[in-house]
Amino acid sequence: MADQEDHPETPWPVIGPDGVDTSGVDMSGVDTGAVDSHGADTDRADTVAAVPPAASPAPASEPGPVAGPPVAGPPPVAPPAATGVSSPHPPATPPKAAVLRIVLLLGLLGAVTAGAIAVGRSVTSGSKQAVTTTTTTTTVPKKPKPKPKPKPVPWGVIPAKSFGTAPVSGEGAAAVIDGGRLFVIGGAGSGSVLAGTPGRRLAAIGSLPAKRADAAAFVSGKSIYVVGGESGKATSEAIERVAVATGKVSAAGKFEEPLAEAGYAGRQGSIYLVGGWTGSKYATAILKFAPSAKIVLLARLPQGLRSPAVALVGHTLFIAGGRSKAGPTRKVLELDLLSGKLRSIGKLPQGIDSALFVEYGGDLYLLGGRDATGAPVDTVTKIVPATGKVSAAGTLPFALAGAAAVADGKQTLVVVSATGAVYRLG
């Protein structure tokens, strides 16, 4: 309260019609309905109305203290009704509170407007983003359908399907299978050693010293042995050793004589060789060869044969066809390995050579070959090992000659090195 007594509140200045401050004049008799308690104008019409003229003030008294009541101002005069005609006098200056309110209202209006614009932009951006997302979703490419697996095509009565490929190496390549890997060696146009997983493409892992066709090959221990073969018109007596793990090729000696185009079948580290071409004559010997043992003569053929088909079933060696000096033969022979007895058990529908034997369902099937004119054929012939019965068993989807067949007890594969095709039978 002391502060209020020392510093009494100073009222807003009151400007008279002639511009004189009348705040010190007693206004008890003046109409103040147009001004609120804070000095704010409460009637917009009164604010813009012209201030009525007032009587001239009395002459100012001499300076000095003035005693008695304050001099009364001119009596209030009612403002004329608004006529739309502007007053010749300027309007009164609005109080500070009114100005502050107007500024706040303008600021609030600006903030609301800015917020509305921001919201509008946000909504528009969201709409565009939604459209973009929808477009992306609808343009996602569909996954391609998986390629259909090749369906088995019968080879006579044997189901067969394409099962991987190999680089083309020419007719007469040798083939073996070991440890789940397929090996293809040489060929009329190649000295490469190819290897890989059956069902996939084979790749070169080594190379023989020269091109080698119509050689014999078998597995012994950790190596593959390649016996003889032809390099062009020259018949070879060389024995090459191929490391299964690395494909490294090294010399492993010489065979007892040059030999190519022999029929062969391998088992347990050794190989059985039937007939062949020595470079000067048709071979008649049936031999057993192992790297760690001497060559054993098991029997002699009735006549020399080149490229007969050979299969080993149990203790019996089966021999079918082959080319003699007189041409391809029709004979089917069997050799009992225990007794060494060789006998004829039947005849083929026609004389052929360069065919191949496969075993399927307990029976032997002779696939393809070349006829008397040297042309490849598509015939399939069935031979029953128990009885020696021979019968036709359909045809192949194509003529076949000079191919190689291998089996490991789980699968039988045919390698057509002239085209690089590999097939799985059964």
C-alpha positions in Angstrom: 0.0 0.0 0.0 3.0 2.4 0.7 4.0 2.1 -3.0 0.5 3.2 -4.0 0.5 6.2 -1.7 4.0 7.3 -2.8 3.2 6.8 -6.5 -0.4 7.3 -7.2 -1.6 5.8 -10.5 -1.4 8.3 -13.3 -4.6 8.4 -15.4 -4.5 8.2 -19.2 -4.2 11.8 -20.6 -7.4 13.3 -21.9 -7.0 15.5 -24.9 -9.6 18.3 -25.4 -11.0 19.4 -28.7 -8.4 22.1 -29.0 -5.5 19.7 -28.2 -5.2 20.8 -24.5 -4.6 18.1 -21.9 -7.6 18.1 -19.6 -6.7 15.2 -17.4 -6.4 17.5 -14.4 -9.9 18.8 -14.9 -12.9 17.5 -13.0 -14.8 15.3 -15.4 -17.5 14.2 -13.0 -20.0 15.9 -15.0 -18.7 14.6 -18.4 -20.3 11.6 -20.2 -17.6 8.8 -20.2 -19.8 6.1 -21.6 -17.7 5.7 -24.7 -14.6 4.7 -22.7 -14.2 1.5 -20.5 -12.4 1.3 -17.2 -9.0 0.8 -19.0 -9.4 3.7 -21.3 -10.3 1.5 -24.3 -12.9 2.6 -26.8 -16.0 0.4 -26.4 -18.0 2.0 -29.2 -16.5 1.9 -32.7 -19.0 4.6 -33.9 -18.0 7.0 -31.1 -14.4 6.5 -31.9 -14.6 7.6 -35.5 -17.2 10.4 -34.7 -15.9 13.9 -34.8 -15.2 15.6 -31.5 -17.6 18.5 -31.0 -16.2 22.0 -30.7 -15.8 23.3 -27.2 -15.8 26.7 -25.7 -12.6 28.6 -25.5 -10.9 27.9 -22.2 -10.5 30.6 -19.6 -7.2 32.4 -19.5 -4.6 30.6 -17.6 -4.0 31.8 -14.1 -0.7 33.1 -12.8 1.8 30.6 -11.9 1.9 29.4 -8.3 0.0 27.0 -6.2 -3.7 26.9 -6.8 -6.1 26.3 -3.9 -9.6 24.9 -4.0 -11.3 22.6 -6.3 -10.0 22.0 -9.9 -11.5 24.2 -12.6 -14.4 22.4 -14.3 -14.2 21.7 -18.0 -16.8 22.6 -20.5 -20.1 20.9 -20.2 -20.6 17.7 -22.2 -22.2 18.0 -25.6 -23.9 15.0 -27.2 -22.1 14.0 -30.4 -24.2 14.3 -33.6 -25.5 11.2 -35.2 -23.2 9.5 -37.7 -24.0 10.9 -41.1 -21.1 9.2 -43.0 -19.4 12.6 -43.4 -15.9 12.6 -42.0 -15.0 15.0 -39.2 -12.7 17.9 -39.9 -10.8 16.9 -36.8 -8.6 13.8 -36.6 -9.8 10.8 -34.6 -8.4 10.3 -31.1 -5.3 8.2 -30.8 -6.3 4.6 -29.7 -5.1 3.5 -26.3 -2.0 1.2 -26.1 -4.1 -1.8 -24.9 -6.2 -1.6 -28.0 -3.2 -1.5 -30.3 -1.7 -4.4 -28.4 -4.9 -6.4 -28.9 -4.9 -5.7 -32.6 -1.3 -6.7 -33.0 -2.0 -10.0 -31.1 -5.0 -10.7 -33.3 -3.0 -10.1 -36.4 -0.2 -12.4 -35.2 -2.7 -15.1 -34.2 -4.3 -14.8 -37.7 -0.9 -15.1 -39.4 0.0 -18.2 -37.3 -3.3 -19.9 -38.1 -2.9 -19.2 -41.8 0.7 -20.5 -41.8 -0.4 -23.7 -40.0 -3.2 -24.3 -42.5 -0.8 -23.9 -45.4 1.6 -26.4 -43.8 -1.2 -28.9 -43.2 -2.3 -28.5 -46.8 1.2 -29.2 -48.0 1.6 -32.2 -45.8 -1.7 -33.7 -47.0 -0.7 -33.1 -50.6 2.7 -34.7 -50.1 1.1 -37.7 -48.4 -1.3 -38.1 -51.3 1.6 -38.0 -53.8 3.6 -40.5 -51.8 0.6 -42.9 -51.7 0.2 -42.7 -55.4 3.9 -43.4 -55.9 3.8 -46.4 -53.7 0.8 -47.8 -55.5 2.5 -47.3 -58.9 5.7 -49.1 -57.6 3.6 -52.0 -56.3 1.7 -52.5 -59.5 4.9 -52.5 -61.7 6.8 -55.2 -59.7 7.7 -57.9 -62.3 6.3 -61.3 -61.8 8.8 -64.1 -60.9 9.6 -66.2 -64.0 8.2 -69.6 -63.9 10.9 -72.3 -63.3 12.0 -74.2 -66.3 10.4 -77.6 -66.5 12.7 -80.4 -65.7 13.6 -82.6 -68.6 11.3 -85.6 -68.9 12.8 -89.0 -69.4 12.8 -90.3 -73.0 12.9 -94.0 -73.3 15.9 -95.7 -74.9 14.1 -98.8 -76.0 12.6 -99.9 -72.6 15.1 -97.9 -70.5 14.1 -94.5 -69.2 16.8 -91.9 -70.0 17.3 -88.2 -69.5 19.8 -85.5 -70.3 22.2 -85.2 -67.3 24.8 -82.5 -67.7 27.2 -81.7 -70.5 30.9 -81.9 -71.4 33.1 -80.0 -73.8 33.0 -81.7 -77.2 36.1 -84.0 -77.5 35.3 -86.1 -80.5 34.2 -89.7 -80.9 36.0 -92.5 -79.0 36.6 -90.8 -75.6 37.2 -93.1 -72.6 35.1 -92.6 -69.4 35.2 -93.7 -65.7 33.4 -92.7 -62.6 35.0 -92.6 -59.1 34.0 -91.0 -55.8 30.9 -89.5 -57.3 32.9 -87.7 -60.1 32.7 -88.4 -63.8 35.9 -88.4 -65.8 36.1 -88.2 -69.6 39.5 -88.7 -71.2 40.7 -87.9 -74.7 38.7 -88.4 -77.9 39.3 -88.1 -81.6 39.9 -84.4 -81.3 41.2 -84.0 -77.8 43.8 -85.0 -75.2 42.0 -83.3 -72.3 41.0 -84.9 -69.0 37.5 -83.6 -68.1 36.0 -84.1 -64.7 33.0 -82.9 -62.6 29.8 -83.8 -60.8 27.4 -85.9 -62.9 24.5 -83.7 -63.9 26.6 -80.6 -64.3 29.0 -79.4 -66.9 32.4 -81.1 -66.9 35.6 -79.0 -67.0 39.2 -79.7 -68.0 41.5 -80.6 -65.1 44.5 -82.0 -67.0 45.8 -83.0 -70.4 47.4 -86.1 -72.0 50.7 -85.6 -73.9 48.8 -85.9 -77.2 45.3 -86.4 -78.6 44.1 -89.9 -77.7 41.0 -91.8 -79.1 39.8 -95.3 -78.5 41.9 -95.8 -75.4 40.9 -98.0 -72.4 40.6 -96.5 -68.9 40.1 -97.8 -65.4 40.5 -96.7 -61.8 43.1 -98.2 -59.4 43.6 -96.7 -56.0 43.8 -92.9 -56.3 44.7 -92.9 -60.0 43.1 -93.4 -63.4 45.1 -95.5 -65.9 44.8 -94.9 -69.6 46.0 -97.7 -71.8 46.9 -97.4 -75.5 44.7 -95.6 -77.9 45.2 -93.8 -81.2 46.8 -90.5 -82.1 45.7 -89.9 -85.7 46.7 -93.1 -87.5 49.4 -94.1 -85.0 48.5 -96.7 -82.4 49.9 -96.1 -78.9 51.5 -98.5 -76.4 51.7 -95.8 -73.7 50.2 -96.1 -70.2 49.3 -92.8 -68.6 48.4 -92.2 -65.0 46.0 -89.4 -64.0 45.8 -88.3 -60.4 42.1 -88.3 -59.4 42.5 -85.4 -56.9 44.5 -83.0 -59.1 44.2 -84.2 -62.7 48.0 -84.3 -63.0 49.1 -86.6 -65.8 52.3 -88.7 -65.7 53.8 -91.6 -67.6 53.2 -95.1 -66.1 55.0 -97.4 -68.5 54.3 -99.2 -71.7 51.8 -101.9 -72.6 53.1 -105.1 -74.1 52.2 -103.9 -77.6 50.4 -101.0 -79.2 46.7 -101.4 -78.7 43.6 -99.3 -79.6 39.8 -100.0 -80.1 39.8 -102.8 -77.5 36.5 -103.6 -75.7 37.1 -103.2 -72.0 35.5 -103.4 -68.5 37.1 -102.4 -65.2 36.7 -103.8 -61.7 38.5 -103.5 -58.4 41.7 -101.9 -59.7 42.1 -104.0 -62.8 40.8 -104.0 -66.4 39.7 -106.7 -68.9 40.7 -106.0 -72.5 39.1 -107.8 -75.4 40.5 -107.7 -79.0 41.5 -104.4 -80.5 43.7 -103.1 -83.2 47.5 -103.3 -82.8 48.3 -101.0 -85.7 48.9 -104.0 -88.0 46.4 -106.7 -87.1 43.1 -107.5 -85.4 43.8 -108.6 -81.9 42.3 -111.9 -80.6 43.5 -111.8 -76.9 41.3 -111.5 -73.9 43.6 -110.0 -71.2 43.5 -108.9 -67.6 45.7 -106.0 -66.6 46.5 -104.4 -63.2 49.2 -101.8 -62.5 50.8 -103.9 -59.8 50.7 -107.2 -61.6 51.7 -108.9 -64.8 49.4 -109.0 -67.8 47.3 -112.2 -67.8 46.0 -113.9 -71.0 42.6 -115.3 -70.2 41.4 -116.6 -73.6 41.5 -116.1 -77.3 38.7 -115.0 -79.6 37.7 -117.2 -82.5 38.7 -114.2 -84.7 40.3 -110.9 -84.3 37.8 -108.1 -83.4 37.9 -104.3 -83.2 35.6 -102.3 -81.1 33.4 -105.1 -79.6 31.0 -104.3 -76.7 32.0 -105.8 -73.3 30.2 -106.1 -70.0 31.2 -107.8 -66.7 28.4 -109.4 -64.7 29.5 -111.4 -61.7 32.2 -113.7 -62.9 31.1 -113.7 -66.5 32.5 -111.5 -69.3 30.0 -110.8 -72.1 31.2 -109.9 -75.6 28.8 -108.7 -78.4 29.6 -107.7 -82.0 32.8 -106.2 -83.1 34.4 -105.7 -86.5 36.4 -108.6 -88.0 38.3 -108.6 -91.3 35.1 -109.8 -92.9 33.0 -107.0 -91.4 30.9 -106.5 -88.3 29.9 -109.8 -86.5 26.6 -110.9 -85.0 28.1 -113.2 -82.4 27.4 -112.9 -78.6 30.0 -114.6 -76.5 30.5 -115.2 -72.8 33.7 -116.0 -70.9 33.6 -117.7 -67.5 36.4 -116.0 -65.6 36.6 -118.8 -63.0 37.0 -121.7 -65.6 38.4 -119.7 -68.5 35.8 -121.2 -70.8 34.6 -119.1 -73.8 31.4 -120.0 -75.6 28.9 -118.5 -78.1 25.4 -117.9 -76.6 23.5 -116.2 -79.4 23.4 -113.8 -82.4 22.4 -110.2 -82.8 19.7 -109.1 -85.3 22.5 -107.7 -87.4 26.3 -107.4 -87.4 27.5 -104.3 -85.6 30.6 -102.8 -83.9 31.3 -99.7 -81.7 28.1 -100.4 -79.7 28.0 -100.2 -75.9 26.6 -102.4 -73.2 24.6 -101.2 -70.2 22.9 -103.2 -67.4 19.3 -102.5 -66.5 16.9 -104.6 -64.4 19.3 -107.5 -64.2 19.5 -107.8 -68.0 22.1 -106.4 -70.5 21.1 -104.0 -73.3 23.2 -103.4 -76.4 22.8 -99.8 -77.6 23.5 -98.5 -81.1 26.7 -99.3 -83.0 27.7 -99.2 -86.6 26.4 -101.4 -89.3 28.3 -103.0 -92.3 28.3 -99.6 -94.1 29.9 -97.9 -91.1 26.7 -95.9 -90.4 25.5 -95.5 -86.8 22.3 -97.3 -85.9 19.5 -96.7 -83.3 18.8 -100.3 -82.3 18.4 -101.7 -78.8 19.0 -105.4 -78.2 18.3 -107.2 -75.0 20.5 -110.1 -73.7 19.5 -112.2 -70.7 22.7 -113.2 -68.9 21.2 -116.2 -67.2 20.1 -117.9 -70.5 21.9 -116.0 -73.2 18.6 -115.2 -74.9 18.8 -112.4 -77.4 15.8 -110.2 -78.5 15.1 -106.8 -80.0 14.1 -104.2 -77.4 13.1 -101.1 -79.3 15.1 -98.2 -80.6 17.0 -95.1 -79.4 15.7 -91.6 -80.0 18.8 -91.1 -82.2 21.6 -93.2 -83.8 24.5 -93.8 -81.5 28.1 -95.0 -82.0 31.5 -94.5 -80.4 30.0 -93.5 -77.0 31.1 -94.6 -73.5 29.1 -96.1 -70.6 30.0 -96.1 -66.9 28.2 -97.2 -63.7 29.0 -97.1 -60.0 26.1 -99.1 -58.5 24.0 -96.0 -58.0 23.7 -94.7 -61.6 24.5 -95.6 -65.1 25.7 -92.8 -67.4 26.3 -92.6 -71.1 28.8 -90.0 -72.5 28.5 -89.0 -76.1 31.8 -87.2 -76.5 31.1 -86.4 -80.2 28.4 -84.0 -79.1 29.3 -83.3 -75.4 26.0 -84.8 -74.2 25.7 -86.9 -71.0 22.6 -89.0 -70.2 21.5 -90.9 -67.1 19.7 -94.2 -67.6 17.1 -95.8 -65.3 
